[in-house]
Amino acid sequence: MRVVGLISGTSMDGIDVAVAELRTDESGLVLTPLGALELPYPAALRDELLAALPPGPCTAGQLTRLDTCVGQAFAQAAHTALDRFGPADLVASLGQTVFHWIEDGQALGTLQLGQPAWIAERTGLPVVADLRVRDIAAGGHGAPLAGTLDALWLRGVAEDEGAPAAALNIGGIANLTVVHPGGDVLAYDTGPGNALLDAAVGELTGGARRSDTGGALAARGSVRPDLLDRLLADPYYAAAPPKSTGKEHFHTGYLRDAVAGLPAIADEDLLATLTELTAATIAHECERHGVRTVVASGGGIRNPVLLRALAARLTVVPSDELGLPADAKEAYLTALLGWLTWHGVPANVPSATGARGPRLLGSITPGSGPLELPSPLRTVPRRLRVAKTAETR
């Protein structure tokens, strides 16, 4: 079965789209990456999305427009991928998260924009969407769902090495998955990835720049211990997993509060300190679990300053080296989640999200024809193998 996976991360740079072939064999589940693209949001749409995030105000009218416009942008992204990589049977969309409602360490709700009806109308394919909220209804955090892919993918590595295997994704928020040899899985958000860095660059440049490209500004600065200590005192880092966070917590207002009352901080020093914060919080969580090597993905690993800060503490292996493109791993994850739902297989990992048990995730929007779901799988895959595109079957 060929599945299109769609997601836009917390950095809101654009839409990641990937096409995967998924099939089962005697080893479990086989995922063959067929191609991936990153398509930028139209500038006006991205600006309106960013303006809708906390601490900015947002109206019901804005949310309605954004839900429609993001849905249309996702529909165009799926159509572009189908033109480029060939036909598919299903689309899965994780949408664009604009709010993740956490109180006292408990997830109470989440909102992803990108109305799936636009995707179904544009492609003619059924769409699995709204993939997080069922896990939250079952007491979980609905995130990070990366643990679903990582648990299947890294199980064999952990068992072969007799030690925990770990996967790290650095987007706006960084998340870590730890897979133990016995099969136990833990996954959670470690804290900001690029979120505060991007917020700082936007603030310092009056919105003229979105990010510290290549870590160029941070490379010229020095870490400010007073600011770093203040940032590390955030109670989020001391909270026990499962836990999740987002830009509703780590935003421009948060950054302003963090620097308030401190001696003047040079722009380069601010960015160097925020880079160190991301590296230090990730490394601390890896150390807690006895992890020295992480399979890394996400836009953050394209930042050489951040990567050097991580490499001083950990061995970082880009997921590309294991067959999954680092820039598209979450889009392939989305395709996997859609495939699991379509085949009647729970797609959450309760030990990672904190849910009361396994749950089927998402809702299905029909395509141009009637829904014809396959019979639920009798044997749930326990491992996933990433195959090369040219692999002979």
Protein Blocks (a to p, Z undefined) as FASTA:
>chain_A
ZZddddddfkonaccdddddddddfklpadddfbdcdddddfklmmmmmmmpcfbdcdfk
lmmmmmmmmmmmmmmmmmmmmmmnopcfbdcdebjafbdcdeehiafbdcdehifklmmm
mnopacdehkllmmmmnopaoiafklmmmmmmmmmmmmmnopacddddddfbccdddddf
kopacdddfbjfklmmmmmmmmmnnomambdehhlmmmmmccdfklmmmmmmpmklmpcc
dddddfklmcfklmmmmmgopacddfklmmmmmmmmmmmmmmmmmmmnopabdcdedjkl
mpmklmmmmmmmmccddfklnopafklmmmmmmmmmmmmmmnopafbdfklnopabdcde
djddddfbdcddddddfbdcfbdcdddfklcZZ
